[in-house]
Amino acid sequence: MYHLIKKDILMQKRAMKLSLLLMIFFTFTLSQLELVGYTVAVLAVTYQLALGASSLEDKNNSDKILISLPIKRNIIVLSKYVSVYVYTAYAILFYTLINAIGHLLH
């Protein structure tokens, strides 16, 4: 399962970089909303990364390759759910870091 999550993250290199820019944008635009802005930013980035991973797999037909491997289907599905938690942790970590840097520069 670890390798499937790693595959999803490696496929998303470009999207991860773009999500950093999105979090910087959210930091400056939603900073007055405090907790609501924080929640919106984390959910938006997590949603973007989860949908990006799904669209890349659909585009490359990698689901057919995964099914042909000797991996149980429930492990494949479980890794997709766990990857959403990894994306959420990534968004929380970097949004908090960017927000802290923004407050220090103010």
N, C-alpha and C positions, 0 to 999 in steps of 0.2 A: 504494500500500500504506500509505503514511503516513496518508492520510485515513481508511482503514478502521480503523487502530489508534486514531486520534484519535476516531472515531465510537464505538468500544467504550469508551474512557475517558470520553467525555462522557455516554454512556448510564449509566455507573456512578457518577455523582456522589454519590448517596445511599449507595451501598454502600461507596465509598471512605471516607466519613465514619464509617460504622459499623465499618469495618475498623480505623480508628484507635482506636476504643474497644476493639475486640477485642485489639489489640496492647498497649494499656495494661493490660488484664486479664491477658494472657499475661505481661507484664513482671513483675507482682507475684506471680502464681501459679507461674510456671515459672522464676523467677530462680535458685532453688537447683540446678536441673538443668543450668545453664550451656549447653554446646553442644547438648545434646539439646533443651532448652527453646527455644533459638534456632531450631533446625531445625523443631521442631513448630510454632512460631508462624509462621514464614515459609511453611511448606507449607500451614498452615490458611488463612492469609489469601490466598495465591495460589489455592488451591482454591476458596475462597469467591468470589473475584472472577471467576475463569474460569467457574465454574458460573453465577454471576449474569449474566454477559454472554450465555451461551448461553440461559438461560431467558428473558431479556428479548427476545432475537431470536426465540425460538420463540413467545413470547406475542404479539409484534407482527407476526409473519410477515414480518420484514425479510429473511429469506433469499430469499424469492420476489422481492423488489424487487432485491436484490443480483444475483441471477442474470439478471434482465432488463436490467441495465445492461451497457454494453460493457466489462466487466471480465472477464478470464479467470478461470476457476474456480480454477486453481492459485494465482493471486494472492490470492484470497479465503481459501483454505485456509492459505496461507503467512502471511497477516496474522493469522489466529487463533493460529497457533503463535508468532509473534513477540509477540503481545499477552500471552501467558503469561510470556514473558521480561520484558516491561515490568512486569507485575504483580509478578513476583518481585523485580525491582529496587526497585519501590516498597515492597514489604514489608521488604526488607533495609534500605533506607535509613531508613524511619521506625521500624522496630523497634530499630535500632541507636541512633537519635537518642533515642527514648523510654527505652531502657535506660540510655544515658549520663546523661540527665537524672535518672533514678531513682537512679543511683549517686551523683550529685552531691548530691541531696537527703538521702541517707542520711548 
